[in-house]
Amino acid sequence: WLEINAGWAQVAQMLYFVGGATHFVSRDLKIIPLSRVAKIAALSPDGKRQYVYNLGMDSEKDGITGENSVSSLLPSLAKDMTMALKSLHALMDQLIKHITQGKDLRPQQPYETTRYRIGPLDLSRISDEDDLAWSRTIQYLACNLKWLSTSALTKIPN
């Protein structure tokens, strides 16, 4: 899990940097890149409650000591991770719209997004157990992240 957590931390750090460099502020989502596990914080629609989702697994908090312990957590970990991916995608969608506002960037982003869609995938309809669809989601997110890392340079003030 250390390598997986490190990868998600790099994603979180890139989004945090690009957001800050382009003066982006999300209305309802915050990224927390520098912690044991990168996190996404989501505010409830009424703004009164906050939900925090781990991008990865916090083995210290969950008391993971061996492979057997991980398997007992998989159902709840899958649910938490899908919520984290949905929130990460929503944050990326907001950031992409902020960066592309009023610009015709070439090349265009690989996978078009809305708050709940990436390419042909509707994240609101994918079950937590659909590994193939979530793998495709991660692949599409990675392609859009690569595009975002280069396209953001056109929006960063000198």
Buried (B, 14 or more C-beta within 10 A) or exposed (E): EEEEBEBBBEBBBBBBBBBEEBEBEBEBBBBBBEEBBBBBBBBEEEEEEEEBBBBBBBBEEBEBEEEEEBEEBEEEBBEBBBBBBBBBBBBBBBBBEBBBEEEEBEEEBBBBBEEBBBBEBEBEEBEBEBEEBBEBBBBBBEBBBEBBEEBBEEBEEE
